[in-house]
Amino acid sequence: MAVSRMIDEIDTLFAGWARADSPGAAVSVIRDGEILLKRGYGMANLDHDVPIAPSSIFHSASVSKQFTAMAVYLLAEEGGLSLDDDVRQYVTEVPDFGMPITLDHLIHHTSGLRDQWELLMLSGWRYSKDLITDEDVLRTIERQRVLNFPPGARFMYCNTGYTLLARVVASISGQSFRRFTSSRIFEPLKMTRTFFRDRHGEVIKGAAYGYHPHEDGFDLAQTNLETVGATSMLTTVEDLARWDENFRSGRVGGRSVFERMHRRGVLSDGSTVPYGGGVGLGTYRGLEIVEHTGGDAGFRSNFMRFPHHGLSVAILSNLSSIEPPALSRRIADICLRSKLEAGRRNDPPTTPRVSDPERLARMAGLYLDPEDGDESLHLHFHDGKLRGGAPVAEQAHELTEMEDGRFRYALYPRTEFVVNEDRTLSAMVDGRFANRFIRSECFSYSPQDLEEFAGIYVSPETVYPYEVVLQKDGLASTALKHPLQPMRPLAKDLFIEGRSRLRFTRDAAGAIRGLLLNTDRLRNVWFERL
């Protein structure tokens, strides 16, 4: 395909934001080492009518993590540290959990530590609104009583690990993390507009402002962070193209560091996780990809590489409704069309089976994984098809039964469900076991039944009282800085509140004594009833 046609098709993808009254995105596309496209779409600052340019500086959120990993690997290559070192050698605020948490655990999200953002929000912070500093994160880590799981036992994305890695780099180098990364990574690569922002009030010329969509237009949505490592790297799509070139030139790091960065983490049982050194490792339409996404306040980002096919895409956005990972894949569809069509042969087989409707109807219901924080799966028999995921059938995704008896999401073929002989369901992602779901009965309560749950609950890990109150339409929770959140019953003594699952526990006499809170990145945080 001609380059001009590719550029026209990419421009069309972003045409909806290429306006003088909308935030948008900066994009760079690199093919075979040459910049195919770099440009901005939309506005960097709506107050002052500043357009986005390839040189506009964006908060990159978790795209930062690969640079934090690079800093650790550089020190490891020089003998300044070992990836097998216990993090407590360098950061004394980390509690002693009776088993070592290594730097390797932190890099690959296998440490078992609770995620800092989740804990801070439970402790009263309003994420991206209240100022959050490194010291705030460390004090929160100090209060952690137990781990989500033993180190090395499983993979669970955890920002805390990368904040700690930045502290380790600063401790060993004797410099601030910002100074170390600038002198050792950004300056040698001539990434002149890239740095870790460690002072939230700093004036930054050329910086894009973040925005949330609003019914009347857009609301300003800036970050309020003074913590680095997991996030807070500011950069441009031009500088990310220079970073991409480093994977070809090896100027910083060289082959040995790149090999470490692209090596999957290994669990205690010998299995691997889909994550390397600050980058996700996976496939898209049969082709290997290396990528990381990011999202804070109004900023969304994605940096994706096809290492064996010469394509890299960097997207930095200042509008929270934009989805850079999806747009990066659309760009890949354009630039690698022939290779991606050939790559379809590597996708999972998709031969469907004609399912028995009565059997599908019997499978419908609620399934829970009590061993994994009450992770839930709703199956619905709707319009003659089995749908899974969301509590409401219309929001759930269609499942297709395959010839081998497995069920697979039509839109997400790498997630499968296996019906076990004991009528439980096992979830598999890319062929790896993820969850064992047990059929559970949905539960409803009368207003009188709900009264016993009302009260004040406090966790020693957050020291922030939460009150469960009974309203005319059911239970809700409230706290000093957080608005009323409705709680929906899911099963007996189990409620859903936003993204949280609340499992109430009882004493020997059957009275409510507390609750266990679970989210995607927290397991069994204990709240005692006062």
N, C-alpha and C positions, 0 to 999 in steps of 0.2 A: 504494500500500500504506500502511496506517495506520502511524504512527510506533511505536505500542505493539507491533505485530506485528513490525516490523523489529528493535526492541530485544530482543524475546523470541527471535528467530532468532539474533541476535548473541550473546546470553547462552548459547544452546545450543552455539554453536561453542566456547566457553571453559568449558563446564560441567565437563569432565574435570579442570581445574586449580583450580576454585573450591572448594578444600577447605582445611581447617586443617592438613593434613599435607603440603602440596605447594607448591613455588614456582609461579609463574604469570606473569601479565602485567597491565600497565595498558594501557588502550585509550581513545582518543578518536576520535570520528567526527564530522566537520563536514560539513554539507550546506547548500549555498547560504548560507554564512556563519554558520549557526547550529549550535551544538553539539548534535548529535542524541543522543550518548551519551558519557559519560566515567565510567569506573569501573575498579576493580581486581578481579582474580581470583586467589585464592591468597595465598601468604605472601611478604612481603618479607624476613623473617628467621625461620628455623625454630628457632634457638637460643632466641629470646625471644618466639616466637609473635606476631610483628608482621605484621598483614595488609597486603597491597598496597592502596594508595589512588591516586586520580588525581594526588595531590600527591607520591607516592613518587618519589624521585630514582634514576635508572638511568644506568649507563654506556651511552652510545649507540653506541660503536664508530664505524663509518665513516659513520653519519648525520652525524657531525661535519663531513665534507668540504664540504658546501654552505655552512656558516658560514665556513670558511676561505676558500673562493672569494669569498664576499660581502666579507670583509675586504679581499682583494686588489682587488676591483672598486671598493670605496669609495675606496681610495688612487689607483687609476687614474683615477677620475672627477675627483679633486682635483688630478691632475697630479703626484702623488708618485712615480709609476712608470709605465712603459709595459709592456704585456703582451709586447712584442717585446724587452724587456731580457733580456740573458743573465743567468742566475741567478748566475754567478760574480762579477757586479758587487756582489752583496750577501752571498754565502756563499762565502768563499774556500776552504773545505774541499772543494768540488766540484772534481774533477780536470779538467784541460784535455784534452778528447778530440779536439781539432782541429776542432771544429765547435760553434757556439753551441747551448746548450740554453735556450730562452726560457721565460719564465713561462707563456706560453700552452701550450707543450709540457707543462709540469708540470700545469697545470689539467686538460688533456684526456687525460692518460695516454699521451702520444705522445713522451715524452722519450728512451726507450731505456734509462733508468737501471734497474738491478736493484732488485727489491723489497726493502725493508729487513728485513721479518720473515723472508723466506727466507734472506737473507745472515746475519742474526744467528743463526738456528738452525744454519746450517752452521758458524758461528763458535763454537758451543758454548752459546749461550743456550737455556734452556728457556722457550719462549714462554708468557707469562702466569704463569710461576712465578718465574723470575729477574727481578730489577729491571732494567728497560731505560730508559735516560735519553736525552735529546737528544744528549748527548755520545757515548754509545755508538753511536747511529745515525750521527753525523757521522764518527766514526773508521772505521766500516764503509764509508761512502761514499768516504772518502779512499783506501781500499785498492782500489776498483774499477779494474780495468785496461782493460776494453773495455766498450762498450755492448751491450745486447741487440740493438739495431738502430740505424741512423742516426736522429737526431731528426727527427720528422715522417714517418717512413716507414710506421709502422703504429700501431695501438692495442694497448696491453697494460697492464692495470690495475696501478698502481704506487703503493704507499703512500709511498714515498720522496719523491715529488714534493710531497705535501701537508705533510710534515714540513718540507721546504725552504721552501715558501710561508709557513708560519708564521714561520720564521726571517727571511724577507724582510720580512714585516709588522713584526716586532719591530725589525729594523734601521732601517727607514725611519721608523717612528713614534717610536722612542726609548722605547717602553714594552714591557713583557712582552706576549706574545700574549694571555695571559689578560686583562690590564688593558685592552688595546685593544678586544677583542671585547666585553668586559663594558660598557665605557663607550660604544661606538659602535653596538652591536647589541642586546645583551640588556637593558640598562637602559632605553633609549628604548622598547622593546617591552614593558616590564614583565614580562620573563621572569625573575622574581626568584629562581627556583630552578635557573637554568641558568648554567654556567660551564665553562671548560676547566680541568681538574684538572692542575696542574703540580707538585704535591707529593704523592707517593703515600701518605705517612703521615698526611695531613690527616684530621681527624675531621669527618664530614659527617652532620649530624642528618637523619634521614628517608631515608637511602640504603638501597636494596635490595641484598642480597647475592646474588652469582651462585652457581649450582649446576649440577653435572652429575648426570644420573641414575645410580644405582648399584643393583646387584641387591638390596641391603638397604635402599634408600631413595635418599638423595642425598648427594653429596660437595660440600663448599664449593669454589667455583671463582671466586676473585676475580682481578681484574687486578692487575698489578704494574708499572705504567707511570708514567714521569715524562717523557713525550714527548707533544707536542701538535701538532695540525694535521691529521694523518691520522686521529686518534682522540682519545679522552680528554675529549670533551665530556659532562658530566653534565647531565641534563635531566629533565623530566616530560612526560607527555602533555598536561597543561594548558598548559604553556609552548609545546609544539609546536603547539597550537591557536592560540596568540597569533602564532607564527611564520607559520602558515598565513594568518592574517588580514592580515599584512603584505603578502602578494601581492595583496590587494585594496586596502588603504589606501595602500601605497607609502610609509609613514612613514620607513622606512629603505631607502635605495637608490633608490627611485623607478623609473619605467618604463625608463630607459636601462640600469640595472643588471640589472633583471629580464630585459630582452632579451638581454643578454650571457649571463646564467646559463642561459637556455634555448636558446642558439645552439650547434649541434653543432660540435665541433672539426673542423678541416679538415686533411687529410694533404697531403703534398708533391705528390701526383699530382692533387690537387683533389677527391678523394672525401672523404666525411664519416664521422665516427665516431658511435656511439650514446651520446654523453656530452657534457654541457654543462659548466656551472660547478659541479662538485661534485654533479651529479645525473645519473642515467641517463635517457635519453629513448627511449621506445618506445611500444608499444601493448599493450592487453589486450582481446581479443575485438573488435578493430576500433576501439577508442577510444584516443585519445592519453593516455599517462600520463607523469608525472614522478615518479621515485622514487629512493630509495637504501636499501640494506639495510646491516646491520652485524652483526658477530659477534666478540666477544673473550671468552675464558674461558667463564663460564656465561651471558653476556649475549647476547641476540639482539634485533635491532631492525629496524623498517621504517617509513618515512614515505613515503606514496604519495598523489599528487594526480591527479585528473582535471581538468585546468585548464579544459576547455571544458564540463564537465558538473557543476561545483559540488560535487564530493565529494572529501574528503581523509580519510585514515585514518592514525593514528599508533599503533604498537604497540611497547611496550618490555617485554621479557621478561627474567626472571632464571633461566631454565632452558634449557640448551643444546639440548634435544631439541625445543623449540617452534620452529615455522617461521613467523615473522611475515609473510614475503612471500606465502606460500600463504594464510594467514588474512586478510590484507588483500584478496586477490582474492575470497575467499569473502564477505567483507563487501560488496565491490563488487557481487558477484552478487545480494546481497539488496537493496542500496540503489539500484542502477541497473538493475534487472531488465529493464524495457522497453527502455531505451536500449541495453543490451548485446545483447539479442536482435536489434535492428535493426543493431547494429554487426557482427554475424556476416557481413553481406554483404561486408565489407572483408577478411575472412580469405582466405588463399590458396585457390584452387580445390582440391577434394578428390575429383575424379572418379577412381576407381581403374581400373587395367587388370588384366585376368586374366593373371597372369604364368605363364611356362613354368617348371615346377618344375626341369627339368634345367638350364635357364639359371641359375636362382637358385642351385642347388647348385654350379655351376661358379664363381660369384662368391664363394663363401664362402672365407675365409682371412684372413691378416694383411696389413694395408696400413700403410705408414709414409710420413711426410712428412719426408725427410732435410733439406729446406730450412727446416724449422720445428722444430728440436730433437727430431727423431724422434717427433713427435706420432703416435700410433698409433690405428688403427681396426680392430676385429675384426668381421668379418661371419660369421654362422653360418646354416646352413640347418637349421632346427629345427622339427619338427612341421609340415613343409610350407610354412614361412614363412621369409623372410629377416629376421634380427635383427642389430642393430648396436650397437657401443659397447664393452661390457665383454668381457674375455677369456673369460668363461663364458657359454654360451648362455642359461641360465636367468636371468642378471642383465642381459642385453642387451635392447634395446627393439625392438619390432616395426617393420619398415619396409614401407611400401606403395608399389608402383610406380604412378605416375600415367600418364594418357593421353599426356603429353608425353615419357614415358620416364624421368622423374626419379623417384628414390626419396625418400620423405619419412617421417620418424618419425611414427607414428600419434599419439603423445602430444605431440610437439613439431613441429607442421607447418611452422614457419619455418626448420627445418634440413633441407636437402635434399642429395642426392648425385647427381651427374651422371656417367654412365659415358662416358668419353672414347673416341675411336677407337683410341687406343693401349692401351686396357683399364686405364688408370689411373682413379682416382676423384677428382672435384673436389667439395669440400664448399662449400656455399653457406649463409649465414645471412642471412635477410631479403634474399635476392637478391644479397648481396655475397660475393665470393670469399673463402674462409677458408683452405682447405688443398688441396694436390694430393697425393693419396695414391698410392703406388706399391706394387704387389703384392710381398710379400716372403715368403720361406720361413721358417716357424717353425724353431727350432733347439733341439737338446737336446745336452747334454754328459755325458760319462762323468766319474766322480770324478777320474780321472787327467787328463782334459782341463782340469778346473777349477783344478788346482794352479797353473797359470801366472798366474792372475789374483790370487792371494793376495799381499798385501804392504801397505805403508803408503803412503798418497797424501796430498799436501798441496797446497793452493791458495794462491797469494800473496794472494788476495782474502779468505781466511778465517783463514789462519795457524793452522789447527786440524787436527791429523793424524787421518785416517780410516784404519782398518785393515780390509782385506778378508780374511776368514778362511774356510777351508774346513772345513765340518762334514760329518757323515755324510750329511745330507740336502741338501747343496748349499752355495753361497756365502752369506755374511752379512757385514754391515759392523758395526763397533763403534767407539765413540769415548768419551772420558772421561765425558761427561754423558748419553750417549745409549745406550739398551739395544740389544741385538743386533737387527738388522733383516735378515730374510731377503731374498735377491736371487734373482729368478726370471728365467731366460733367456727372451728374447723373440725375438731374431734373432742372427746371428753377431756376437759381440763386443758385443751390446746386452742389458742387463739392466734389469729393473724392481725398484725398491726403494721400497715405499710409493708416494708420489706422484712420485718421482724416476725419471728415465730416465738410465742410465749407459752411455755409449758408450766402450768401451776403444779406445785407439789404439795402433798398432804402429810401430816404426821400420823402416828399410829391410830389416833382417834378419828381421823378423817378430816381434820381441820386444815385449812390452807396455811402453810408455813412459809411459802416463798414461791419464786418462779425462776425458771431457767430461760434465758434469752438466747436465741440463735439467729444469725443472719448468714449471708453468703460467706462472710469472712470472720465470723465469731462463732464459737461453739461453747454452749453451756456456761454462760456468764450468770453467776448466782446473784439473785436479788432476794434479800430477806424481808419478810413482812414485819413492820414495826407494830 
